[in-house]
Amino acid sequence: MAVLLALAACTGPPPAADTLFQDARALAVTPDGTLWVVDADAVLALRDCLIVQRIGGVGTGDDAFLDPVDVDPTNGQTIYVADRAAGAILQFTAEGRLVRSIPVPDVDPADVVRQRPSSRLGQPVAVAAGTGGALYVAEAGRGHILELDAEGAVVRVLGAGVVADPVDLAVADDGTLWVADAGRGGLQAFDLFGGVGRFLEVGGPDRLVGVVVGPMGVTGIAERGGTTFDGLVERRFWQDVHAVWTNGSAYTAEPYRSVTHDGNRLIALTATRIEVLDSGDRVVD
């Protein structure tokens, strides 16, 4: 089944030669509908497509970023940001105050218990808060996922020998961890105890970039489209490269970089803007 998505920006077409972001990398949403975007040098909070808060920035302060790549704003009270170059997860309050920096160690999956605080730092590329204070981190250097406890200590390593290239994480209400694995082009599930679950192939020729779990099911998105899995139903979609804005002006498609949801709507992020993939606008042939 082919599904074509009609795309819409937050507020329609941006002004000429203007964009919302410089080099956006990741997108998430809190229960109140606030969108959180990781841009080139800061994490931005948006309501009605207006920037209402800015966290971090380039500099030498404790709250400055080196290379922010992902955000999990949880319920809006605790904000986790993955900084790949710093080898750490930065925890902020809702007001943007830095609480702590959690080092992400370069863990040998066969030698977890002997890791020391002075071990080399890993390369965190995605972060997701789990249940009971757990924190999941996709570590690109080893190509696996670390489960950290509330104190930041490594509890277990997930996906070693199973996951090839983890690029994004999402936690379902039942505690299932979903990993977007660009190396295998699909979504790998893990249960609360680290057991390997289902693998869902997203399909398509483009690189997988994100995963989100919502009322519509679990969605894996690639640079030009993706698949939503809802029970036994699969709904595939792709960008309409010939789309136009509602005012008739031409739209230039950009590769997707991240995905989240707001209720039954999927919301995608490109390098410069947000696009709403409204299920009510899907045309099925």
ChimeraX commands (.cxc) that place a marker at each C-alpha (Angstrom):
marker #1 position 0.00,0.00,0.00 radius 0.5
marker #1 position 1.46,3.35,-1.03 radius 0.5
marker #1 position 0.72,6.38,1.07 radius 0.5
marker #1 position 1.42,9.95,-0.02 radius 0.5
marker #1 position 1.71,12.59,2.69 radius 0.5
marker #1 position 0.65,16.17,2.19 radius 0.5
marker #1 position 3.15,18.32,4.06 radius 0.5
marker #1 position 2.50,21.47,6.05 radius 0.5
marker #1 position 4.88,23.76,7.88 radius 0.5
marker #1 position 4.23,25.14,11.34 radius 0.5
marker #1 position 2.95,28.45,10.00 radius 0.5
marker #1 position 2.97,27.89,6.27 radius 0.5
marker #1 position 5.85,28.85,3.98 radius 0.5
marker #1 position 8.77,30.60,5.68 radius 0.5
marker #1 position 9.78,34.06,4.49 radius 0.5
marker #1 position 12.08,34.20,1.50 radius 0.5
marker #1 position 15.68,33.20,2.28 radius 0.5
marker #1 position 14.66,32.43,5.87 radius 0.5
marker #1 position 14.53,29.19,7.82 radius 0.5
marker #1 position 13.50,28.16,11.30 radius 0.5
marker #1 position 16.82,26.49,12.15 radius 0.5
marker #1 position 20.48,26.46,11.15 radius 0.5
marker #1 position 21.27,22.74,11.27 radius 0.5
marker #1 position 18.53,20.93,13.19 radius 0.5
marker #1 position 19.30,17.39,14.27 radius 0.5
marker #1 position 16.56,16.03,16.58 radius 0.5
marker #1 position 12.94,16.66,17.55 radius 0.5
marker #1 position 10.79,15.71,20.55 radius 0.5
marker #1 position 7.54,16.82,22.20 radius 0.5
marker #1 position 6.29,17.16,25.77 radius 0.5
marker #1 position 2.73,16.36,26.91 radius 0.5
marker #1 position 1.75,20.04,26.75 radius 0.5
marker #1 position 2.57,20.12,23.03 radius 0.5
marker #1 position 5.85,22.01,23.32 radius 0.5
marker #1 position 8.27,21.01,20.58 radius 0.5
marker #1 position 11.95,20.63,21.47 radius 0.5
marker #1 position 14.50,20.93,18.69 radius 0.5
marker #1 position 18.24,20.29,18.82 radius 0.5
marker #1 position 19.81,22.87,16.54 radius 0.5
marker #1 position 23.46,23.39,15.69 radius 0.5
marker #1 position 24.42,25.05,18.96 radius 0.5
marker #1 position 21.40,24.97,21.28 radius 0.5
marker #1 position 18.18,23.21,22.25 radius 0.5
marker #1 position 15.09,25.25,21.41 radius 0.5
marker #1 position 11.58,24.97,22.85 radius 0.5
marker #1 position 8.77,26.07,20.51 radius 0.5
marker #1 position 5.07,26.73,20.99 radius 0.5
marker #1 position 3.00,27.63,17.95 radius 0.5
marker #1 position 6.32,27.71,16.10 radius 0.5
marker #1 position 7.64,30.54,18.25 radius 0.5
marker #1 position 10.86,29.97,20.20 radius 0.5
marker #1 position 9.97,30.32,23.89 radius 0.5
marker #1 position 13.14,28.93,25.43 radius 0.5
marker #1 position 16.77,28.35,24.52 radius 0.5
marker #1 position 19.05,25.95,26.41 radius 0.5
marker #1 position 22.81,25.83,26.10 radius 0.5
marker #1 position 24.79,27.32,23.28 radius 0.5
marker #1 position 28.37,27.40,22.09 radius 0.5
marker #1 position 30.90,28.59,24.63 radius 0.5
marker #1 position 33.04,27.57,27.58 radius 0.5
marker #1 position 30.41,27.46,30.33 radius 0.5
marker #1 position 29.28,24.27,32.05 radius 0.5
marker #1 position 26.01,24.39,30.12 radius 0.5
marker #1 position 27.64,24.96,26.71 radius 0.5
marker #1 position 27.40,22.31,24.01 radius 0.5
marker #1 position 30.12,20.89,21.82 radius 0.5
marker #1 position 27.96,18.81,19.47 radius 0.5
marker #1 position 24.35,18.38,20.66 radius 0.5
marker #1 position 22.63,15.61,18.74 radius 0.5
marker #1 position 19.49,14.48,20.60 radius 0.5
marker #1 position 17.01,15.53,23.28 radius 0.5
marker #1 position 14.46,13.81,25.51 radius 0.5
marker #1 position 12.38,16.43,27.34 radius 0.5
marker #1 position 10.48,13.70,29.27 radius 0.5
marker #1 position 7.45,15.38,30.88 radius 0.5
marker #1 position 8.88,18.87,30.43 radius 0.5
marker #1 position 10.39,19.04,33.92 radius 0.5
marker #1 position 13.64,17.20,33.18 radius 0.5
marker #1 position 15.46,17.72,29.89 radius 0.5
marker #1 position 18.18,15.31,28.74 radius 0.5
marker #1 position 20.52,16.33,25.91 radius 0.5
marker #1 position 23.04,14.00,24.25 radius 0.5
marker #1 position 26.29,15.75,23.36 radius 0.5
marker #1 position 28.35,13.47,21.15 radius 0.5
marker #1 position 31.61,15.43,21.23 radius 0.5
marker #1 position 31.44,15.85,25.02 radius 0.5
marker #1 position 30.75,12.15,25.50 radius 0.5
marker #1 position 27.98,12.99,27.94 radius 0.5
marker #1 position 24.28,13.37,28.64 radius 0.5
marker #1 position 23.47,16.81,30.05 radius 0.5
marker #1 position 20.49,17.06,32.39 radius 0.5
marker #1 position 18.62,20.38,32.63 radius 0.5
marker #1 position 15.62,21.65,34.57 radius 0.5
marker #1 position 12.53,22.98,32.84 radius 0.5
marker #1 position 13.99,26.47,33.31 radius 0.5
marker #1 position 17.18,25.50,31.48 radius 0.5
marker #1 position 19.45,25.20,34.51 radius 0.5
marker #1 position 22.14,22.56,34.21 radius 0.5
marker #1 position 21.71,19.88,36.90 radius 0.5
marker #1 position 24.55,17.54,35.99 radius 0.5
marker #1 position 26.65,16.10,33.20 radius 0.5
marker #1 position 26.47,12.31,32.99 radius 0.5
marker #1 position 29.57,10.79,31.37 radius 0.5
marker #1 position 28.87,8.08,28.81 radius 0.5
marker #1 position 31.69,5.53,29.07 radius 0.5
marker #1 position 33.21,3.57,26.23 radius 0.5
marker #1 position 32.01,0.20,27.52 radius 0.5
marker #1 position 33.35,-3.16,26.42 radius 0.5
marker #1 position 30.13,-5.24,26.51 radius 0.5
marker #1 position 32.12,-8.21,27.80 radius 0.5
marker #1 position 33.67,-6.21,30.65 radius 0.5
marker #1 position 30.90,-4.02,32.06 radius 0.5
marker #1 position 31.54,-4.63,35.76 radius 0.5
marker #1 position 35.19,-3.62,35.51 radius 0.5
marker #1 position 34.51,-0.24,33.94 radius 0.5
marker #1 position 36.07,2.62,35.89 radius 0.5
marker #1 position 35.02,6.31,36.02 radius 0.5
marker #1 position 38.28,7.15,34.25 radius 0.5
marker #1 position 37.45,4.97,31.25 radius 0.5
marker #1 position 37.37,6.58,27.80 radius 0.5
marker #1 position 34.19,8.39,26.90 radius 0.5
marker #1 position 31.80,7.01,24.32 radius 0.5
marker #1 position 29.89,8.77,21.55 radius 0.5
marker #1 position 26.24,9.25,22.61 radius 0.5
marker #1 position 23.98,9.86,19.61 radius 0.5
marker #1 position 20.54,9.31,21.15 radius 0.5
marker #1 position 18.98,9.40,24.62 radius 0.5
marker #1 position 15.65,8.24,26.03 radius 0.5
marker #1 position 14.35,8.15,29.59 radius 0.5
marker #1 position 12.94,4.80,30.69 radius 0.5
marker #1 position 11.02,3.64,33.73 radius 0.5
marker #1 position 12.25,3.88,37.31 radius 0.5
marker #1 position 14.88,6.50,36.56 radius 0.5
marker #1 position 16.61,4.43,33.87 radius 0.5
marker #1 position 18.27,6.23,31.00 radius 0.5
marker #1 position 19.00,4.63,27.63 radius 0.5
marker #1 position 21.85,5.92,25.50 radius 0.5
marker #1 position 22.74,4.87,21.95 radius 0.5
marker #1 position 26.55,4.81,21.75 radius 0.5
marker #1 position 27.90,5.08,18.21 radius 0.5
marker #1 position 31.49,4.07,18.94 radius 0.5
marker #1 position 30.57,0.52,19.92 radius 0.5
marker #1 position 27.23,0.43,18.12 radius 0.5
marker #1 position 25.18,-0.61,21.14 radius 0.5
marker #1 position 22.84,0.84,23.77 radius 0.5
marker #1 position 23.75,1.51,27.39 radius 0.5
marker #1 position 21.18,1.38,30.16 radius 0.5
marker #1 position 22.15,3.75,32.97 radius 0.5
marker #1 position 20.62,3.89,36.43 radius 0.5
marker #1 position 19.50,7.05,38.22 radius 0.5
marker #1 position 23.08,7.68,39.35 radius 0.5
marker #1 position 24.47,7.36,35.83 radius 0.5
marker #1 position 26.11,3.96,36.36 radius 0.5
marker #1 position 25.96,1.34,33.60 radius 0.5
marker #1 position 23.38,-1.33,34.40 radius 0.5
marker #1 position 23.57,-3.35,31.21 radius 0.5
marker #1 position 24.56,-3.24,27.57 radius 0.5
marker #1 position 21.82,-3.84,24.99 radius 0.5
marker #1 position 22.13,-4.82,21.36 radius 0.5
marker #1 position 25.76,-5.95,21.29 radius 0.5
marker #1 position 26.03,-8.25,18.29 radius 0.5
marker #1 position 22.40,-7.52,17.38 radius 0.5
marker #1 position 22.20,-3.80,16.56 radius 0.5
marker #1 position 24.48,-2.55,13.80 radius 0.5
marker #1 position 24.12,1.25,13.81 radius 0.5
marker #1 position 21.75,2.70,16.44 radius 0.5
marker #1 position 20.68,6.24,15.58 radius 0.5
marker #1 position 17.54,6.90,17.65 radius 0.5
marker #1 position 15.60,5.57,20.64 radius 0.5
marker #1 position 12.00,5.58,21.85 radius 0.5
marker #1 position 10.39,4.04,24.94 radius 0.5
marker #1 position 6.80,2.76,24.80 radius 0.5
marker #1 position 4.33,3.04,27.68 radius 0.5
marker #1 position 4.90,-0.62,28.56 radius 0.5
marker #1 position 8.64,0.00,28.89 radius 0.5
marker #1 position 9.62,-1.53,25.56 radius 0.5
marker #1 position 12.70,0.15,24.12 radius 0.5
marker #1 position 12.65,0.69,20.36 radius 0.5
marker #1 position 15.94,1.26,18.58 radius 0.5
marker #1 position 16.19,2.76,15.09 radius 0.5
marker #1 position 18.98,0.69,13.54 radius 0.5
marker #1 position 20.26,2.39,10.39 radius 0.5
marker #1 position 22.64,-0.49,9.79 radius 0.5
marker #1 position 19.80,-2.96,9.31 radius 0.5
marker #1 position 17.18,-0.51,8.11 radius 0.5
marker #1 position 14.64,-1.29,10.79 radius 0.5
marker #1 position 13.40,-1.05,14.36 radius 0.5
marker #1 position 14.64,-3.41,17.06 radius 0.5
marker #1 position 12.67,-3.92,20.28 radius 0.5
marker #1 position 14.06,-4.76,23.72 radius 0.5
marker #1 position 12.00,-5.61,26.80 radius 0.5
marker #1 position 12.44,-4.20,30.31 radius 0.5
marker #1 position 15.06,-6.81,31.12 radius 0.5
marker #1 position 17.11,-6.26,27.99 radius 0.5
marker #1 position 15.68,-9.23,26.13 radius 0.5
marker #1 position 15.66,-9.01,22.34 radius 0.5
marker #1 position 12.18,-8.56,20.90 radius 0.5
marker #1 position 10.71,-8.00,17.47 radius 0.5
marker #1 position 12.52,-6.53,14.51 radius 0.5
marker #1 position 10.45,-4.40,12.12 radius 0.5
marker #1 position 11.90,-3.65,8.70 radius 0.5
marker #1 position 11.16,-0.08,7.63 radius 0.5
marker #1 position 12.19,-0.67,4.02 radius 0.5
marker #1 position 13.16,1.77,1.29 radius 0.5
marker #1 position 16.54,2.83,-0.08 radius 0.5
marker #1 position 17.16,5.79,2.24 radius 0.5
marker #1 position 19.02,5.82,5.54 radius 0.5
marker #1 position 16.88,5.33,8.65 radius 0.5
marker #1 position 17.07,8.36,10.95 radius 0.5
marker #1 position 14.40,8.11,13.65 radius 0.5
marker #1 position 11.77,6.23,15.62 radius 0.5
marker #1 position 8.73,7.36,17.61 radius 0.5
marker #1 position 6.02,5.52,19.54 radius 0.5
marker #1 position 2.55,7.05,19.72 radius 0.5
marker #1 position -1.18,6.35,19.53 radius 0.5
marker #1 position -0.80,5.37,15.87 radius 0.5
marker #1 position 1.82,2.69,16.66 radius 0.5
marker #1 position 5.57,2.70,16.22 radius 0.5
marker #1 position 7.01,4.65,13.29 radius 0.5
marker #1 position 10.42,4.41,11.73 radius 0.5
marker #1 position 11.36,7.32,9.49 radius 0.5
marker #1 position 14.09,7.48,6.87 radius 0.5
marker #1 position 15.42,10.47,4.97 radius 0.5
marker #1 position 12.57,10.42,2.42 radius 0.5
marker #1 position 9.79,8.41,4.07 radius 0.5
marker #1 position 9.07,5.60,6.46 radius 0.5
marker #1 position 6.66,3.05,7.88 radius 0.5
marker #1 position 4.15,3.06,10.73 radius 0.5
marker #1 position 3.48,-0.32,12.36 radius 0.5
marker #1 position 0.15,-0.68,14.16 radius 0.5
marker #1 position -0.43,-4.30,15.15 radius 0.5
marker #1 position -0.46,-6.27,11.91 radius 0.5
marker #1 position -1.02,-3.17,9.78 radius 0.5
marker #1 position 1.88,-1.42,8.02 radius 0.5
marker #1 position 1.44,2.02,6.52 radius 0.5
marker #1 position 4.27,3.22,4.30 radius 0.5
marker #1 position 4.75,6.84,3.36 radius 0.5
marker #1 position 7.22,9.05,1.53 radius 0.5
marker #1 position 7.81,12.70,0.80 radius 0.5
marker #1 position 5.91,14.42,-1.95 radius 0.5
marker #1 position 8.78,16.17,-3.71 radius 0.5
marker #1 position 6.27,18.15,-5.80 radius 0.5
marker #1 position 4.30,19.53,-2.85 radius 0.5
marker #1 position 3.29,23.17,-2.64 radius 0.5
marker #1 position 2.26,25.37,0.26 radius 0.5
marker #1 position -1.36,26.31,0.71 radius 0.5
marker #1 position -0.61,29.73,-0.81 radius 0.5
marker #1 position 0.62,28.04,-4.00 radius 0.5
marker #1 position 4.33,28.68,-3.56 radius 0.5
marker #1 position 6.72,25.86,-4.39 radius 0.5
marker #1 position 8.08,23.60,-1.71 radius 0.5
marker #1 position 11.63,22.23,-1.83 radius 0.5
marker #1 position 11.79,18.91,0.00 radius 0.5
marker #1 position 14.64,18.33,2.45 radius 0.5
marker #1 position 15.66,14.96,3.90 radius 0.5
marker #1 position 14.05,14.10,7.21 radius 0.5
marker #1 position 16.33,14.02,10.24 radius 0.5
marker #1 position 13.99,13.19,13.11 radius 0.5
marker #1 position 10.37,12.42,13.96 radius 0.5
marker #1 position 7.99,12.81,16.88 radius 0.5
marker #1 position 4.23,12.83,17.37 radius 0.5
marker #1 position 1.52,15.06,18.77 radius 0.5
marker #1 position -1.47,12.83,19.28 radius 0.5
marker #1 position -2.25,11.15,15.96 radius 0.5
marker #1 position -0.06,13.53,13.96 radius 0.5
marker #1 position 3.46,12.67,12.96 radius 0.5
marker #1 position 5.83,15.64,12.99 radius 0.5
marker #1 position 9.07,15.48,11.03 radius 0.5
marker #1 position 12.18,17.60,11.25 radius 0.5
marker #1 position 14.52,18.61,8.44 radius 0.5
marker #1 position 17.71,20.63,8.72 radius 0.5
marker #1 position 15.82,23.92,8.56 radius 0.5
marker #1 position 12.15,23.40,9.36 radius 0.5
marker #1 position 9.37,21.37,10.94 radius 0.5
marker #1 position 6.78,19.59,8.82 radius 0.5
marker #1 position 3.48,18.21,10.06 radius 0.5
marker #1 position 2.60,14.87,8.50 radius 0.5
marker #1 position -1.11,14.98,9.19 radius 0.5
marker #1 position -2.86,11.60,9.02 radius 0.5
marker #1 position -5.97,13.40,7.81 radius 0.5
marker #1 position -4.07,14.46,4.70 radius 0.5
marker #1 position -2.92,11.00,3.70 radius 0.5
marker #1 position -4.03,9.90,0.27 radius 0.5
marker #1 position -4.00,6.13,-0.20 radius 0.5
marker #1 position -3.90,4.52,-3.63 radius 0.5
marker link #1:1,2 radius 0.2
marker link #1:2,3 radius 0.2
marker link #1:3,4 radius 0.2
marker link #1:4,5 radius 0.2
marker link #1:5,6 radius 0.2
marker link #1:6,7 radius 0.2
marker link #1:7,8 radius 0.2
marker link #1:8,9 radius 0.2
marker link #1:9,10 radius 0.2
marker link #1:10,11 radius 0.2
marker link #1:11,12 radius 0.2
marker link #1:12,13 radius 0.2
marker link #1:13,14 radius 0.2
marker link #1:14,15 radius 0.2
marker link #1:15,16 radius 0.2
marker link #1:16,17 radius 0.2
marker link #1:17,18 radius 0.2
marker link #1:18,19 radius 0.2
marker link #1:19,20 radius 0.2
marker link #1:20,21 radius 0.2
marker link #1:21,22 radius 0.2
marker link #1:22,23 radius 0.2
marker link #1:23,24 radius 0.2
marker link #1:24,25 radius 0.2
marker link #1:25,26 radius 0.2
marker link #1:26,27 radius 0.2
marker link #1:27,28 radius 0.2
marker link #1:28,29 radius 0.2
marker link #1:29,30 radius 0.2
marker link #1:30,31 radius 0.2
marker link #1:31,32 radius 0.2
marker link #1:32,33 radius 0.2
marker link #1:33,34 radius 0.2
marker link #1:34,35 radius 0.2
marker link #1:35,36 radius 0.2
marker link #1:36,37 radius 0.2
marker link #1:37,38 radius 0.2
marker link #1:38,39 radius 0.2
marker link #1:39,40 radius 0.2
marker link #1:40,41 radius 0.2
marker link #1:41,42 radius 0.2
marker link #1:42,43 radius 0.2
marker link #1:43,44 radius 0.2
marker link #1:44,45 radius 0.2
marker link #1:45,46 radius 0.2
marker link #1:46,47 radius 0.2
marker link #1:47,48 radius 0.2
marker link #1:48,49 radius 0.2
marker link #1:49,50 radius 0.2
marker link #1:50,51 radius 0.2
marker link #1:51,52 radius 0.2
marker link #1:52,53 radius 0.2
marker link #1:53,54 radius 0.2
marker link #1:54,55 radius 0.2
marker link #1:55,56 radius 0.2
marker link #1:56,57 radius 0.2
marker link #1:57,58 radius 0.2
marker link #1:58,59 radius 0.2
marker link #1:59,60 radius 0.2
marker link #1:60,61 radius 0.2
marker link #1:61,62 radius 0.2
marker link #1:62,63 radius 0.2
marker link #1:63,64 radius 0.2
marker link #1:64,65 radius 0.2
marker link #1:65,66 radius 0.2
marker link #1:66,67 radius 0.2
marker link #1:67,68 radius 0.2
marker link #1:68,69 radius 0.2
marker link #1:69,70 radius 0.2
marker link #1:70,71 radius 0.2
marker link #1:71,72 radius 0.2
marker link #1:72,73 radius 0.2
marker link #1:73,74 radius 0.2
marker link #1:74,75 radius 0.2
marker link #1:75,76 radius 0.2
marker link #1:76,77 radius 0.2
marker link #1:77,78 radius 0.2
marker link #1:78,79 radius 0.2
marker link #1:79,80 radius 0.2
marker link #1:80,81 radius 0.2
marker link #1:81,82 radius 0.2
marker link #1:82,83 radius 0.2
marker link #1:83,84 radius 0.2
marker link #1:84,85 radius 0.2
marker link #1:85,86 radius 0.2
marker link #1:86,87 radius 0.2
marker link #1:87,88 radius 0.2
marker link #1:88,89 radius 0.2
marker link #1:89,90 radius 0.2
marker link #1:90,91 radius 0.2
marker link #1:91,92 radius 0.2
marker link #1:92,93 radius 0.2
marker link #1:93,94 radius 0.2
marker link #1:94,95 radius 0.2
marker link #1:95,96 radius 0.2
marker link #1:96,97 radius 0.2
marker link #1:97,98 radius 0.2
marker link #1:98,99 radius 0.2
marker link #1:99,100 radius 0.2
marker link #1:100,101 radius 0.2
marker link #1:101,102 radius 0.2
marker link #1:102,103 radius 0.2
marker link #1:103,104 radius 0.2
marker link #1:104,105 radius 0.2
marker link #1:105,106 radius 0.2
marker link #1:106,107 radius 0.2
marker link #1:107,108 radius 0.2
marker link #1:108,109 radius 0.2
marker link #1:109,110 radius 0.2
marker link #1:110,111 radius 0.2
marker link #1:111,112 radius 0.2
marker link #1:112,113 radius 0.2
marker link #1:113,114 radius 0.2
marker link #1:114,115 radius 0.2
marker link #1:115,116 radius 0.2
marker link #1:116,117 radius 0.2
marker link #1:117,118 radius 0.2
marker link #1:118,119 radius 0.2
marker link #1:119,120 radius 0.2
marker link #1:120,121 radius 0.2
marker link #1:121,122 radius 0.2
marker link #1:122,123 radius 0.2
marker link #1:123,124 radius 0.2
marker link #1:124,125 radius 0.2
marker link #1:125,126 radius 0.2
marker link #1:126,127 radius 0.2
marker link #1:127,128 radius 0.2
marker link #1:128,129 radius 0.2
marker link #1:129,130 radius 0.2
marker link #1:130,131 radius 0.2
marker link #1:131,132 radius 0.2
marker link #1:132,133 radius 0.2
marker link #1:133,134 radius 0.2
marker link #1:134,135 radius 0.2
marker link #1:135,136 radius 0.2
marker link #1:136,137 radius 0.2
marker link #1:137,138 radius 0.2
marker link #1:138,139 radius 0.2
marker link #1:139,140 radius 0.2
marker link #1:140,141 radius 0.2
marker link #1:141,142 radius 0.2
marker link #1:142,143 radius 0.2
marker link #1:143,144 radius 0.2
marker link #1:144,145 radius 0.2
marker link #1:145,146 radius 0.2
marker link #1:146,147 radius 0.2
marker link #1:147,148 radius 0.2
marker link #1:148,149 radius 0.2
marker link #1:149,150 radius 0.2
marker link #1:150,151 radius 0.2
marker link #1:151,152 radius 0.2
marker link #1:152,153 radius 0.2
marker link #1:153,154 radius 0.2
marker link #1:154,155 radius 0.2
marker link #1:155,156 radius 0.2
marker link #1:156,157 radius 0.2
marker link #1:157,158 radius 0.2
marker link #1:158,159 radius 0.2
marker link #1:159,160 radius 0.2
marker link #1:160,161 radius 0.2
marker link #1:161,162 radius 0.2
marker link #1:162,163 radius 0.2
marker link #1:163,164 radius 0.2
marker link #1:164,165 radius 0.2
marker link #1:165,166 radius 0.2
marker link #1:166,167 radius 0.2
marker link #1:167,168 radius 0.2
marker link #1:168,169 radius 0.2
marker link #1:169,170 radius 0.2
marker link #1:170,171 radius 0.2
marker link #1:171,172 radius 0.2
marker link #1:172,173 radius 0.2
marker link #1:173,174 radius 0.2
marker link #1:174,175 radius 0.2
marker link #1:175,176 radius 0.2
marker link #1:176,177 radius 0.2
marker link #1:177,178 radius 0.2
marker link #1:178,179 radius 0.2
marker link #1:179,180 radius 0.2
marker link #1:180,181 radius 0.2
marker link #1:181,182 radius 0.2
marker link #1:182,183 radius 0.2
marker link #1:183,184 radius 0.2
marker link #1:184,185 radius 0.2
marker link #1:185,186 radius 0.2
marker link #1:186,187 radius 0.2
marker link #1:187,188 radius 0.2
marker link #1:188,189 radius 0.2
marker link #1:189,190 radius 0.2
marker link #1:190,191 radius 0.2
marker link #1:191,192 radius 0.2
marker link #1:192,193 radius 0.2
marker link #1:193,194 radius 0.2
marker link #1:194,195 radius 0.2
marker link #1:195,196 radius 0.2
marker link #1:196,197 radius 0.2
marker link #1:197,198 radius 0.2
marker link #1:198,199 radius 0.2
marker link #1:199,200 radius 0.2
marker link #1:200,201 radius 0.2
marker link #1:201,202 radius 0.2
marker link #1:202,203 radius 0.2
marker link #1:203,204 radius 0.2
marker link #1:204,205 radius 0.2
marker link #1:205,206 radius 0.2
marker link #1:206,207 radius 0.2
marker link #1:207,208 radius 0.2
marker link #1:208,209 radius 0.2
marker link #1:209,210 radius 0.2
marker link #1:210,211 radius 0.2
marker link #1:211,212 radius 0.2
marker link #1:212,213 radius 0.2
marker link #1:213,214 radius 0.2
marker link #1:214,215 radius 0.2
marker link #1:215,216 radius 0.2
marker link #1:216,217 radius 0.2
marker link #1:217,218 radius 0.2
marker link #1:218,219 radius 0.2
marker link #1:219,220 radius 0.2
marker link #1:220,221 radius 0.2
marker link #1:221,222 radius 0.2
marker link #1:222,223 radius 0.2
marker link #1:223,224 radius 0.2
marker link #1:224,225 radius 0.2
marker link #1:225,226 radius 0.2
marker link #1:226,227 radius 0.2
marker link #1:227,228 radius 0.2
marker link #1:228,229 radius 0.2
marker link #1:229,230 radius 0.2
marker link #1:230,231 radius 0.2
marker link #1:231,232 radius 0.2
marker link #1:232,233 radius 0.2
marker link #1:233,234 radius 0.2
marker link #1:234,235 radius 0.2
marker link #1:235,236 radius 0.2
marker link #1:236,237 radius 0.2
marker link #1:237,238 radius 0.2
marker link #1:238,239 radius 0.2
marker link #1:239,240 radius 0.2
marker link #1:240,241 radius 0.2
marker link #1:241,242 radius 0.2
marker link #1:242,243 radius 0.2
marker link #1:243,244 radius 0.2
marker link #1:244,245 radius 0.2
marker link #1:245,246 radius 0.2
marker link #1:246,247 radius 0.2
marker link #1:247,248 radius 0.2
marker link #1:248,249 radius 0.2
marker link #1:249,250 radius 0.2
marker link #1:250,251 radius 0.2
marker link #1:251,252 radius 0.2
marker link #1:252,253 radius 0.2
marker link #1:253,254 radius 0.2
marker link #1:254,255 radius 0.2
marker link #1:255,256 radius 0.2
marker link #1:256,257 radius 0.2
marker link #1:257,258 radius 0.2
marker link #1:258,259 radius 0.2
marker link #1:259,260 radius 0.2
marker link #1:260,261 radius 0.2
marker link #1:261,262 radius 0.2
marker link #1:262,263 radius 0.2
marker link #1:263,264 radius 0.2
marker link #1:264,265 radius 0.2
marker link #1:265,266 radius 0.2
marker link #1:266,267 radius 0.2
marker link #1:267,268 radius 0.2
marker link #1:268,269 radius 0.2
marker link #1:269,270 radius 0.2
marker link #1:270,271 radius 0.2
marker link #1:271,272 radius 0.2
marker link #1:272,273 radius 0.2
marker link #1:273,274 radius 0.2
marker link #1:274,275 radius 0.2
marker link #1:275,276 radius 0.2
marker link #1:276,277 radius 0.2
marker link #1:277,278 radius 0.2
marker link #1:278,279 radius 0.2
marker link #1:279,280 radius 0.2
marker link #1:280,281 radius 0.2
marker link #1:281,282 radius 0.2
marker link #1:282,283 radius 0.2
marker link #1:283,284 radius 0.2
marker link #1:284,285 radius 0.2
view
